[in-house]
Amino acid sequence: MVEDSFEDERFLRELLEEAAEAKVWPPSIEWEPAFAATAAEACDLAIDGGFDAILLNLSLPDSRVLHETFMSVFGVARSTPILVIADEPDGPLEALLLREGAQDFLLKSALDAEPLARRLKHAVERQRYVNSFSITKLADAVAAPRQIAVGTLPLDLIAVAEATLVE
């Protein structure tokens, strides 16, 4: 969770605790939230990995442009679903972020525990599908690189495929 406001962090923490109690996901899944107050801290945590999802507030003290906040975190956590949390509705920003790779765009004022838990669960499942699909495409590209047009693969997959072929 990336949030710079202590009150909002506490509110979100309480929602996550209620969400865990709602039993939307299987009891075998245990989670422990990690918190960051800046985009830089979020990037440091995301690089280390191990997160199932990221709740990202875009209005952070070290961020001036909301879109850039998302892109900096997304740049180091492409395989982790990012759910953006906004203070106010912003249709154009929401559309842009969803096109750029955000899994969801949530308003703080409309958050409730069980719907939040479901959205987190769905985002994690969608991202698992996307990740498995990307790995399958990469494996196909490495096995038979001339069968897939380079323009159909994301740039990060092309770089991995090229590195694999060189090795």
Secondary structure as the mmCIF struct_conf table of DSSP 4:
data_model
#
loop_
_struct_conf.conf_type_id
_struct_conf.id
_struct_conf.beg_label_comp_id
_struct_conf.beg_label_asym_id
_struct_conf.beg_label_seq_id
_struct_conf.end_label_comp_id
_struct_conf.end_label_asym_id
_struct_conf.end_label_seq_id
STRN STRN1 VAL A 2 VAL A 2
HELX_RH_AL_P HELX_RH_AL_P1 PHE A 6 GLU A 21
TURN_TY1_P TURN_TY1_P1 ALA A 22 LYS A 23
BEND BEND1 TRP A 25 TRP A 25
TURN_TY1_P TURN_TY1_P2 PRO A 27 SER A 28
STRN STRN2 ALA A 36 ALA A 36
BEND BEND2 ALA A 37 THR A 38
HELX_RH_AL_P HELX_RH_AL_P2 ALA A 39 ASP A 48
BEND BEND3 ASP A 52 ASP A 52
STRN STRN3 ILE A 54 ASN A 57
BEND BEND4 LEU A 58 LEU A 58
TURN_TY1_P TURN_TY1_P3 PRO A 61 ASP A 62
BEND BEND5 ARG A 64 VAL A 65
HELX_RH_AL_P HELX_RH_AL_P3 LEU A 66 VAL A 76
TURN_TY1_P TURN_TY1_P4 ARG A 78 SER A 79
BEND BEND6 THR A 80 THR A 80
STRN STRN4 ILE A 82 ALA A 86
BEND BEND7 ASP A 87 GLU A 88
HELX_RH_AL_P HELX_RH_AL_P4 GLY A 91 GLU A 100
TURN_TY1_P TURN_TY1_P5 GLY A 101 GLY A 101
BEND BEND8 GLN A 103 GLN A 103
STRN STRN5 ASP A 104 LEU A 107
HELX_RH_3T_P HELX_RH_3T_P1 LYS A 108 ALA A 110
HELX_RH_AL_P HELX_RH_AL_P5 ALA A 113 ALA A 143
BEND BEND9 ALA A 144 ALA A 144
TURN_TY1_P TURN_TY1_P6 PRO A 145 ARG A 146
BEND BEND10 GLN A 147 ILE A 148
HELX_RH_3T_P HELX_RH_3T_P2 VAL A 150 THR A 152
BEND BEND11 LEU A 153 LEU A 153
HELX_RH_AL_P HELX_RH_AL_P6 LEU A 155 VAL A 166
#
